[in-house]
Amino acid sequence: MGLGRLIEAMRFGGEGPDAERGGDDLGRFGLGLKTGSLSQCRELTVASRRDGNVARLAWDVDRVGDGWCADAPDASPAGELAAAFDGGGDGTLISWNRMDRLGGLWGLDRDAFNDRIAAIRAHLAMTFHRFLSGEARRLAITVNGLAVTAWDPFCRRHDATMTLPRDVIRGPDGSIAARSYILPHRDRFASERDWEEAGGPGGWVERQGFYVYRGDRLVSPGGWLGLGGSRAWTREESSRLARIALDLPVAMDQAWRIDIRKSLARPPAWARARLAGIGTDARRRAREVFAWRGTGHVTTRKRTRKDESEVWPWEARGGTAVPRYRVRRDHPAVAAVAELLGDDAPLLGGVLSAIELTIPVERIWLDVAEQGGAEPVQPAAAEIAELAAPLARLVSSMNTPDESGDRLDSVLRSLGVTAPALRAAVIRQLGEK
């Protein structure tokens, strides 16, 4: 920037919300550089070089009475970035001096301090992930010398992520682009660490919902935008796998009531019905994946045939009654055991009927709700040793001549053998036969 442009950039409300902005302009109120900086320090210095000429201006809270902005030709910051600026070409350096809002950090112990730094990195990785990944203008961010890596809210590299078609909602100020993603069930992640990283800052429940982008910057990272009618949708365990990207043009700032921090957005009336429809569909699909443990057979609106991997297809009953759950009598595992029993096969049917009648559905739901929707505990080593042998015998009896690759994986999933350690133990038992 030249001096004139720098003066405008350092003026509070320089280019306000009424200024016409380009589609990739992240500014709106003309306050971000100043308020964001002075919320952390007492002196803000900006140096900018254009065509070999350097202009420097500073805001100094302790000297603000002397003038709104002081020419600061001698306020040359020191440090690695300052040296790079002095030896580089055209560009801008923003320097914060006399930090006065970090006292709480200095009083933390090492672990707490590192946790705060990690939270800052995670926030930057989420908010600017399109820039960091190169989807938008390339941006590099480092914290304490370590590069920040983009966090993709939509797990697009995972082969079990369901990517739905793009929707376009047209309004008086332009068009909104929406795309829903149904993320994989927990069982489809290779490790617990991968699952937690995919959850993002705040975790899976917090990060579900609409992701609103303005100029490729993430404004609202999740939430349901107050949609859902008289009973607005809340963040629930059953819908935690649903995430929807919304891209807004800069011209819609006023219609969406983008706040001064660019951290909150509210949909206009003309878009709410379409957004509610998109959200309803995404939440339904997410509930199906959540309920069926990511088997990958729930991508259509209506099931036209039974899924071979489902052991417990449910039957809805009228009113508000709890659905009835029944074990499929034609499931390959049930059929295999019935064939082995021969004339005594009706005994198996009786046992299954007794189990179905006594399933404590309400108790299970209450226990899960009281634990905040916690996932079932993975089998311990002793349980794995106890379960592996009979499960391996059952798999062998299910008339599966090809006990390798996709077929074996499908059989194990149909029996609920998804925990990596248990799956490995069953496969090992099969290999020993």
C-alpha positions as a printed Julia matrix, in Angstrom:
433×3 Matrix{Float64}:
   0.0     0.0    0.0
   1.02    3.56  -0.58
   0.63    6.14   2.21
  -2.86    7.24   1.13
  -4.18    3.68   1.07
  -2.49    2.94   4.4
  -4.14    5.98   6.04
  -7.53    4.7    4.89
  -6.72    1.21   6.22
  -5.76    2.63   9.62
  -8.84    4.85   9.92
 -11.66    3.4   12.07
 -14.61    2.72   9.78
 -12.41    3.49   6.79
 -14.4     1.52   4.23
 -17.69    0.92   5.98
 -20.48   -1.54   5.18
 -21.89    0.65   2.4
 -18.69    0.48   0.34
 -18.85   -1.66  -2.79
 -16.51   -4.61  -2.29
 -15.11   -7.32  -4.52
 -16.31  -10.9   -4.2
 -13.09  -11.93  -2.42
 -12.92   -8.94  -0.03
 -13.04  -10.19   3.55
 -13.69   -6.73   5.02
 -17.05   -5.11   5.73
 -17.13   -2.56   8.55
 -13.61   -1.12   8.25
 -12.82   -1.98  11.87
 -11.19   -5.42  11.92
  -7.5    -4.51  11.66
  -7.73   -1.88  14.38
 -10.13   -3.45  16.87
  -8.67   -6.94  16.46
  -5.16   -5.6   17.1
  -5.88   -3.16  19.93
  -7.88   -5.81  21.76
  -4.52   -7.53  22.28
  -1.91   -4.77  22.44
  -1.43   -1.07  23.2
   0.55   -0.21  20.08
  -0.23   -1.27  16.53
   2.31   -0.52  13.8
   1.7    -1.21  10.1
   4.5    -0.91   7.57
   3.8    -1.38   3.87
   6.1    -1.25   0.84
   4.91   -0.46  -2.66
   7.18    0.16  -5.63
  10.13    0.37  -3.25
   8.61    3.08  -1.05
   7.82    2.21   2.58
   5.0     3.87   4.56
   4.58    3.32   8.32
   1.72    4.34  10.56
   0.91    3.45  14.16
  -1.89    3.52  16.64
  -0.63    4.07  20.2
  -3.31    3.81  22.91
  -1.17    5.79  25.37
  -0.78    8.68  22.9
  -4.16    8.62  21.21
  -4.93   12.12  22.52
  -2.13   13.49  20.34
  -3.93   12.5   17.14
  -5.88    9.64  15.63
  -2.88    8.29  13.79
   0.8     9.13  14.05
   3.38    8.82  11.32
   5.88    6.32  12.66
   8.95    6.29  10.43
  11.18    5.11  13.27
   8.8     2.47  14.65
  10.65   -0.36  12.96
   9.72   -3.64  14.65
  12.47   -6.1   15.37
  12.44   -9.84  14.84
  12.45  -12.47  12.11
   9.4   -11.19  10.23
  10.63   -7.6   10.37
  13.95   -8.68   8.9
  12.15  -10.56   6.14
  10.05   -7.48   5.39
  13.09   -5.19   5.27
  14.83   -7.49   2.81
  11.79   -8.31   0.69
   9.71   -6.73  -2.04
   6.24   -5.25  -1.94
   4.18   -6.35   1.05
   2.81   -5.37   4.46
   3.97   -6.08   8.02
   1.6    -5.73  11.0
   3.29   -5.57  14.37
   1.79   -5.66  17.88
   3.76   -4.09  20.71
   3.15   -3.79  24.46
   0.81   -6.77  24.7
  -1.58   -6.18  27.61
  -4.18   -8.94  27.23
  -2.02  -12.02  27.73
  -1.59  -11.81  31.5
  -3.89  -14.81  31.95
  -1.67  -16.86  29.67
   1.53  -16.07  31.53
  -0.02  -17.34  34.77
  -0.71  -20.79  33.27
   1.46  -23.83  33.81
   3.18  -25.42  30.82
   0.41  -27.89  29.98
  -2.39  -25.31  30.27
  -0.4   -22.83  28.18
   0.19  -25.46  25.47
  -3.52  -26.3   25.52
  -4.37  -22.65  24.85
  -1.89  -22.48  21.99
  -3.34  -25.71  20.55
  -6.84  -24.2   20.76
  -5.64  -21.12  18.85
  -4.09  -23.3   16.15
  -7.29  -25.37  15.86
  -9.42  -22.23  15.51
  -7.2   -20.85  12.75
  -7.09  -24.22  10.98
 -10.9   -24.3   10.95
 -11.71  -20.66  10.15
  -9.22  -20.29   7.29
  -9.09  -23.9    6.07
  -9.95  -23.02   2.47
  -7.02  -20.61   2.32
  -4.59  -22.96   4.06
  -5.5   -25.86   1.76
  -5.28  -23.77  -1.41
  -8.98  -24.04  -2.28
  -9.08  -20.25  -2.12
  -6.17  -17.8   -2.27
  -3.15  -19.53  -0.78
  -2.36  -18.48   2.78
   0.33  -19.73   5.16
  -0.06  -19.33   8.93
   2.52  -20.29  11.54
   2.19  -20.25  15.33
   5.49  -20.23  17.22
   7.24  -21.23  14.01
   5.01  -24.26  13.34
   2.8   -24.25  10.25
  -0.97  -24.47  10.75
  -2.54  -27.23   8.64
  -6.06  -26.89   7.25
  -8.83  -28.81   9.0
 -11.48  -30.03   6.55
 -14.89  -30.05   8.31
 -16.31  -32.39   5.67
 -13.77  -35.28   5.7
 -13.79  -35.23   1.91
 -10.79  -37.54   1.65
 -12.51  -40.33   3.59
 -14.0   -42.9    1.22
 -17.05  -43.36   3.49
 -18.09  -39.69   3.45
 -21.39  -39.19   1.62
 -21.28  -36.1   -0.62
 -24.73  -34.95  -1.74
 -25.52  -32.91  -4.87
 -25.05  -29.15  -4.78
 -28.14  -27.0   -4.2
 -28.5   -23.4   -5.39
 -30.94  -21.06  -3.65
 -31.64  -17.88  -5.61
 -32.67  -14.69  -3.86
 -32.97  -10.94  -4.45
 -29.28  -10.29  -3.68
 -27.77  -13.28  -5.47
 -27.48  -17.04  -5.04
 -26.51  -19.26  -2.12
 -24.66  -22.5   -2.86
 -25.32  -25.38  -0.46
 -23.78  -28.84  -0.3
 -24.45  -31.47   2.36
 -21.95  -34.01   3.63
 -22.78  -37.03   5.78
 -19.6   -37.99   7.57
 -18.61  -41.58   8.35
 -19.68  -43.47  11.44
 -17.11  -43.8   14.17
 -16.48  -47.43  13.2
 -15.21  -46.34   9.78
 -12.24  -44.39  11.13
  -8.91  -46.17  11.36
  -8.13  -44.98  14.89
  -9.57  -43.1   17.84
  -7.23  -40.22  17.07
  -8.55  -39.92  13.5
 -12.1   -39.86  14.86
 -11.34  -37.11  17.37
  -9.49  -34.99  14.79
 -12.42  -35.26  12.37
 -14.73  -34.03  15.14
 -12.92  -30.68  15.17
 -12.72  -27.96  17.83
 -15.4   -28.6   20.43
 -16.15  -32.14  19.25
 -18.66  -33.86  17.01
 -21.88  -32.62  18.6
 -20.74  -29.0   18.63
 -19.57  -29.02  15.01
 -22.7   -30.43  13.33
 -24.94  -28.31  11.12
 -24.45  -25.46   8.66
 -21.01  -24.04   7.85
 -21.52  -20.51   6.52
 -18.74  -19.08   4.32
 -18.31  -15.5    3.25
 -15.56  -14.94   0.7
 -14.25  -18.45   1.55
 -13.74  -17.44   5.2
 -15.73  -19.56   7.64
 -18.18  -17.3    9.5
 -20.35  -19.82  11.34
 -18.8   -23.26  12.08
 -21.87  -25.4   12.67
 -25.28  -24.99  14.26
 -28.74  -25.15  12.73
 -29.39  -21.43  12.15
 -32.57  -21.43  14.24
 -34.32  -23.67  11.71
 -36.79  -26.41  12.59
 -40.03  -24.48  13.06
 -41.58  -23.86  16.46
 -39.15  -26.32  18.02
 -35.83  -25.17  16.62
 -33.35  -27.95  15.95
 -30.7   -28.46  18.56
 -27.34  -30.17  18.39
 -28.12  -33.84  18.99
 -26.03  -36.99  19.04
 -28.13  -38.57  16.3
 -27.44  -35.73  13.83
 -23.78  -35.14  14.64
 -22.58  -36.6   11.31
 -24.45  -33.96   9.24
 -22.47  -30.95   8.0
 -23.61  -28.54   5.29
 -21.46  -25.97   3.48
 -23.19  -22.66   2.61
 -21.42  -20.12   0.41
 -22.7   -16.54   0.58
 -21.75  -13.72  -1.77
 -20.44  -10.55  -0.12
 -23.54   -8.72  -1.38
 -25.68  -10.72   1.09
 -24.0    -9.35   4.23
 -27.0    -7.24   5.16
 -29.59   -9.88   4.27
 -27.8   -12.42   6.47
 -27.1    -9.83   9.2
 -23.4   -10.69   9.35
 -22.19   -9.27  12.68
 -19.14   -7.07  13.21
 -17.0   -10.02  14.33
 -18.09  -12.04  11.27
 -18.85  -14.9   13.61
 -22.65  -14.99  13.36
 -25.08  -15.26  10.45
 -28.89  -15.37  10.35
 -30.71  -16.61   7.22
 -33.2   -14.26   5.56
 -36.87  -15.23   5.37
 -36.77  -16.04   1.65
 -34.09  -18.73   2.18
 -35.36  -20.39   5.35
 -37.77  -22.89   3.77
 -35.18  -24.21   1.3
 -32.49  -24.37   3.98
 -34.87  -26.21   6.3
 -35.49  -28.78   3.57
 -31.77  -29.28   3.02
 -31.21  -29.54   6.76
 -34.06  -32.02   7.22
 -32.66  -34.31   4.56
 -29.1   -34.12   5.96
 -30.27  -34.81   9.52
 -32.32  -37.81   8.38
 -29.41  -39.31   6.47
 -27.07  -38.68   9.4
 -29.44  -40.45  11.78
 -29.51  -43.47   9.49
 -25.72  -43.71   9.34
 -25.57  -43.18  13.1
 -28.13  -45.95  13.72
 -26.74  -48.47  11.24
 -23.09  -47.9   12.15
 -22.05  -46.63   8.74
 -22.76  -49.76   6.73
 -23.05  -47.6    3.62
 -26.5   -48.85   2.57
 -28.62  -45.85   3.56
 -28.18  -43.4    0.69
 -31.69  -43.54  -0.76
 -34.75  -41.74   0.58
 -36.78  -44.94   0.93
 -35.55  -48.47   1.41
 -36.98  -50.59  -1.37
 -35.53  -53.86  -0.07
 -34.04  -55.25   3.08
 -30.38  -54.66   3.63
 -28.58  -57.95   4.13
 -26.32  -56.44   6.77
 -29.17  -55.35   9.04
 -29.76  -57.72  11.95
 -32.33  -55.49  13.71
 -34.64  -53.84  11.16
 -37.22  -51.81  13.08
 -40.97  -51.68  12.61
 -42.61  -48.33  13.33
 -45.85  -48.42  15.29
 -48.62  -45.85  15.32
 -48.73  -42.78  17.54
 -45.77  -42.12  19.79
 -45.11  -45.75  20.7
 -41.53  -46.96  20.81
 -40.63  -48.82  17.56
 -40.48  -52.61  17.72
 -37.14  -54.23  16.96
 -36.92  -57.76  15.61
 -34.04  -59.97  14.58
 -34.3   -60.89  10.93
 -35.03  -64.56  10.63
 -33.54  -64.6    7.13
 -30.27  -63.0    8.18
 -27.38  -65.2    6.99
 -26.17  -65.81  10.55
 -29.64  -66.83  11.8
 -30.2   -69.03   8.74
 -26.83  -70.74   9.24
 -27.55  -71.6   12.87
 -31.09  -72.77  12.05
 -29.69  -75.11   9.38
 -27.24  -76.59  11.87
 -30.06  -77.15  14.39
 -32.17  -79.01  11.85
 -35.43  -80.16  13.45
 -34.62  -78.11  16.56
 -34.56  -74.82  14.6
 -37.85  -73.66  16.22
 -35.95  -73.44  19.52
 -33.8   -70.7   18.02
 -36.92  -68.82  16.9
 -38.31  -69.02  20.41
 -35.13  -67.69  22.0
 -35.0   -64.8   19.53
 -38.66  -63.95  20.17
 -38.03  -63.89  23.93
 -35.05  -61.58  23.42
 -37.11  -59.24  21.21
 -39.91  -59.02  23.77
 -37.56  -58.16  26.61
 -35.22  -55.63  24.98
 -35.13  -52.68  27.45
 -35.37  -50.03  24.73
 -36.39  -47.23  27.11
 -33.62  -48.14  29.58
 -31.0   -48.19  26.85
 -32.12  -44.8   25.55
 -32.12  -43.32  29.04
 -28.62  -44.64  29.77
 -27.27  -43.23  26.51
 -28.95  -39.86  27.08
 -27.61  -39.59  30.63
 -24.09  -40.22  29.34
 -24.39  -37.49  26.74
 -24.73  -39.95  23.87
 -21.48  -41.74  24.66
 -20.41  -44.46  22.28
 -20.48  -48.08  23.47
 -17.27  -49.03  25.22
 -14.93  -51.0   22.98
 -14.41  -54.64  24.03
 -11.63  -55.2   26.55
  -8.92  -57.79  25.99
 -10.71  -60.39  28.12
 -13.98  -59.86  26.22
 -12.21  -60.14  22.88
 -10.69  -63.47  23.88
 -14.14  -64.71  24.94
 -15.97  -63.5   21.82
 -13.49  -64.24  19.05
 -13.76  -68.05  18.93
 -17.59  -68.38  18.8
 -17.86  -65.51  16.32
 -15.26  -67.17  14.07
 -17.26  -70.43  14.2
 -20.42  -68.53  13.27
 -18.73  -66.84  10.31
 -17.44  -70.22   9.11
 -20.96  -71.66   9.23
 -22.51  -68.87   7.16
 -21.68  -70.48   3.8
 -19.08  -67.9    2.88
 -16.58  -69.73   0.64
 -14.74  -66.48  -0.04
 -13.68  -65.49   3.47
 -11.43  -62.68   2.32
 -11.66  -59.12   1.12
 -14.98  -57.38   0.73
 -17.11  -60.46   1.4
 -15.53  -61.17   4.77
 -15.71  -57.49   5.69
 -19.44  -57.47   4.87
 -20.07  -60.59   6.98
 -18.21  -59.17   9.97
 -20.11  -55.9    9.77
 -23.43  -57.72   9.54
 -22.58  -59.35  12.87
 -21.56  -56.07  14.47
 -17.86  -56.98  14.49
 -16.55  -53.48  13.83
 -14.13  -52.86  16.71
 -10.64  -53.18  15.11
  -9.2   -55.38  17.87
 -12.17  -57.78  17.86
 -12.22  -57.91  14.07
  -8.51  -58.79  13.99
  -9.03  -61.52  16.61
 -11.88  -63.12  14.64
  -9.86  -63.06  11.4
  -6.94  -64.62  13.24
  -9.21  -67.41  14.51
 -10.46  -68.02  10.97
  -6.91  -68.25   9.69
  -6.03  -70.92  12.27
  -8.8   -73.25  11.09
